[in-house]
């Protein structure tokens, strides 16, 4: 009745979740880099959620909330999806998927 906050950690988690939702609305993804100076603390929070998930220490309701906004748990999956999209675009443009590692414009895609 006096507005005492019992679980400050819950409030902090919800604050970051709301920030992540806003980040996704602006950027189209939830992959916040820890190197992003403007969103460094959010990037650290995102990284921490992944660590907790891998340790099976993240509450199921929080997993569901993060899943509901398209959160990707495995950062390797993010990289794989990026290159797969590039490969699809390459195929649409060139009619094949044989990307040369000597192609300067697509060197990293060819190496992938």
Secondary structure, 3 states (H helix, E strand, C coil): CCCCCCCHHHHHHHHHHHHHHHHHHHHCCCCCCCCCHHHHHHHHHHHHHHHHHHCCCCCHHHHHHHHHCCCCCCHHHHHHHHHHHHHHHHHHHHCCCCCCCCCHHHHHHHHC
